[in-house]
């Protein structure tokens, strides 16, 4: 399949040789953050990423999404992508040669240091610091695992970073990949309507976010804390910070300990 790229000033349009009615070319700003996703389920994308703020940003070309279907890289008549585990055991394992070919295509033309990530339950747990770092990169290639996992030799050969959504196992990496992309894309310039939103939310400063309130002033006998309607911005800021500390200490002792350690001099 031939990829064609046409330049339109600050924007470029990527197209494929697929029938016109099956694709909707999306303009992208030159240099836009790009997510490349290697998956057996390309039809699962953009999924939720095509909605709301991330969807609007995708249509506006603030970021780009490319899916690489793993199946065409498969072996033989039936395009097999997996085989039985060496040494025996249940399930199937994604083949090294098949995944290697897909990675080579995905990484072709990318700059040195382009992140290559495998969504895996044994990986480093995703956090805000990770997605902030990714948002500073030109993009990332994400490998969506399936079955019992990926041949270890591929991970070693390409120096792939393993990332986990949490301490649980899912049937595949597609949902985790979408979560990682969403968390990263919302940090890109111009995606959020108010840039300060990303600075005040949970995890941005090591604390969980303070409680939020809006109209009506009273609901089910519960009123908005008076300090929030006092008009004293310094007191409001102080109250929000104190509530963030209180909630973090109660709900996430691990984050609270880390936060306190960062506050210590030296």
N, C-alpha and C positions, 0 to 999 in steps of 0.2 A: 504494500500500500504506500502510495506516494504522499508525503506531506508537502503542502504548498503554503508559503507565507508571503503575504503582500503587505507592504508598508503604507500607512496612511498618516504621515506626520508623526505624532507622538504615539499613534496606535498601530497595532498590527493585527491581522486576522489570520488565524490558523484554520486550514481546511483539510479535508481528506478526500479520497476518491470514492467515498460512500455516496449513494444516491442523495440528491439534494434534499428530498423530503425527509430523510432520516437524520439530518443534522441541522443545527442552528448555529452558524458561525458567530462567535462572540468576540467583539473587539476587545483588545487588551492594551493597556498602556505599555509602551516599550519599557522593559525592565521590571514589569509587574511581578510580584511574588508568585511563584508557580508551584503548585502541588502536582507531582506525578505519582500516580497510584497504580501499582502492579497488583492485579486482582483477577480471580476467576469469575467475579461478578461485576463486570463493568457497568451493567445496567442499574446497579445499586447507587450509582453516582450521577448527578450531584446529590440526590436525595434531599435531606433536610438542608444541606448546604446551598441549595438553589432557592431557598425561601428567606424571607425577612432581610436583615441587614447584610448577611453574607451573600444572599442571592442577588440583591441589588448591587453590591460591590462587584460581584462576578459579571453581571451584565454591563456594568460601567467600566470594566476592564481594570479594576484596581487590583485584582488577583486573577490567576488563571488555573484551570484544572485540566489535567491530561490523564486519561485512563489508559493503561497498557494491559490488554487482555492476555492473561497467561496462556490460555488454551492454544492459540496458534503456534506457540513455541514448543508444544508437546511432541512426544515421540510417536512414530508409526502412524498407521492409517487412522487410528482413533484418537490421536493427539493426546496420549497419556502424559499426565504431568506428575504422577506419583507412583510409588512402588512400596513393597513391604519393607518394614524396618530391618536393617542388618542386625543379625543376632536374634531375630524373632520378636514376637510381641504383637499386641493388638494394634489395629489401625493402619494407616498408610502415611508415608512421608513424602513431602515435595522433593522431586529429583533435583540434584545439583546442576546437571547439564541444562535442564529446562529453565530453571530459575536464572542460571547464569546468562543465558541468551537474552532473557527478558531484561535483566539488569543492564547488560551491555547496550541494549537499544535505549533504555530509559536514560542512561547516563551519558549517552553520546552527545557531545557538544556542550555539556554542562561545565561550569568553571571548577577549578581545583577546590577541594574542600566542600563541595556540594553535599549536604547531609543525606545519608542513606540509612533509613530506619526500618526495622522489622518489628511490627506490632506483635508482641509475644508476652504471655503471662509471666515469664521468668525475667523480663526486662526491668530496667529502672522505672520506678513509678513516675508517671507524668506529673509535673507540677508547674506552677506559674513561672518559675525561673526558666524552666526548659522551653516553654512556648515563647517567652520573651526573647530568649536567645535565637530560637528558630525564626522569629519575626524579623530579626536583623540579617538573616541570611537571604540570598536571592531566591530561595525556594527549598524544596525537599522532595526526595523520592521515598514513598512509603510502600512497604511490602506487606500485603495482607495475608497472614498465615491461614492455613486450612489443615484439616486432618490432624495428625500428631505433631506437625511442625515442619521445619525446613532442615534439609541436610546441613549439618554443622560446618562442613567444608566451605559452603557458600558464605556463611557468616564470617568465618576466619579469613577467607581469601579477599573479600571486599571490605573487611573491617567494619561490618554493619553494626550500628547501634541498636540494641534491643530496648524497646519501650513498652511498658505495661500500663493499661488504664487503671488497674487496681489489682488487689489480691483475690482474683477469681478467674475462672476460665470461661471463655465464650466459644461459640462454634466457628468463628472466623474473625479476622482482623478488620473487617470493613467498618463496623460501628466504631471501633477504637480509632481507626484512621480518620473518620469523619469528625470525631470528638477532638482529635489533635489538630486537624485543619481548622475547625471552628474556633478553637481557643487561640490559635495563632493569627488567623485572618482578622479577627476583631481588634487586634493590636496594631494593624497596619494603618498608616496615615489615611484619613478620609473615610474609613469604614464606619466608625461610630459617629453619631451625630454630635456628641459632646466628648471631646478628647479627654476631659477631666474624669469621665466615668470610669475609664480604665485605671485611673490613679487612685480612686477611692474605694474600689471594690475589694472583696475578699481576696487575700493572699498577695495583693499588690505591695503591701508593706510588712508582710509576715503575720498579719492578724486577720481574723475573720471579720466580715463587714458588720457594721452596726445595724440595728433595726431601722426599717424604713416605714414611713407613714404617709398618707395622703388623704384627700377628702373621702367621706364626710368627716367633720371634726369629731363626731361621736357616732359610734356604731356598736350595737348590741350592749349598750351601757359602758363601753370602753372609749375613753377619750385619748386623743393625741397628747403625749407628754407636753406640759405647758412650756417647757424650755424651748421646744421647737417652734413655737409660735410667738416667742418673746421678742424676736427681732434683734437679739443680741448675738451676733455672728460668732464672737469669740467664745461665748458660753456654749453655743450650739456645737462648735468644733470640739471644745473640751469634753462635752457630754458624749459626743459620738466616739471620740477616742477612748474614753473610759468604758463605754459599752462594748467597744471592740475588744478591749483587753479582757473584760469580764467574760464575754461569750467565748473567747479563745481559750481562756484558762479553764472554763467549765467543760467545753466540748472537745477541745483538741490539746490535751496536756503536752503532746509532742511538739506542736507548733509554739505553744506558750514557753516551753523550756528553751527552744531555739531562739525565740524572740528575746527572752531575758538575757540569754548569753550574748546576743549581739549588742545589747544595751550596755554591757559591762565595759568599762574603759580598758584600753590596751588589748 
